[in-house]
Amino acid sequence: MGAAVTQNTKTYDNLIVAGFPITNRDMTLLSGESVLRGQVLGKVTASGKLKAYTSAASDGSQTPYAVAADDDDATAGDKVIAPYIQAHVSQDALIFAQTDDYDTALEVIAVNDALQDRGIFVVKTLDPQV
């Protein structure tokens, strides 16, 4: 992934790929969670709250639901955040929990398909310096 460029106090990091409407929605990040911009999020079925997506979970968060739009820290308690629920995002900019590698073709397809079902299209971008 290319280097981030800061412009007018906003850092552009290649997460969002142009050409598609971007939609955010206020949702609650579960207490105890801390996520980074670009992190794939799952939704806990019982509470409707978001947490880091983990394929091994069994609480609903094992299904990709949204992508974090900002670095957010809810370690002290639930926090309202506004993740992307519709966008084109760069595959190379997505962040996963340490337990998920996103390195096999089947994992990539499964995550991409689940996000696409939600309106988030994951695309492989080319490095313009190649």
Steps between C-alpha positions, in 0.01 A plus 500: 500500500628847415601749764230703672474868408380760748301787355299756699535286815339200327720200427428322174599138533354328194223325696221654294503443125323775304197446283236372739272663757635489853253450783565507873249424773519561873541167677634393838848357544492242779663590830855365521567533127762717333504508119705665228384675184453228240436222751229255400219494756243239591164556671409314818157349442370529857587868550534641148834650604813488288833344583805390305408227250644163597423194289516271805232692694153358555312811616422640154827691466637212291322659203654818357252786537675838460840669473629744762520853359722629782718380782257453789555397861214358707718339766336714770143433384271478199567771242294626208702483179415551133648209302471460125197294407523576128820575309768371267803417714851385417571138590855595597380760752269270698606405851412174671526366854825318569325164490391551138757495223292589192776331305339204330282530192202349683526746790522793261196382304294435814572841655456686171168325430367575850598867475355527148169365630502801737589754226875515556694406190859389555728567206862424430674823405821541307796692637536804271877486542530164323 
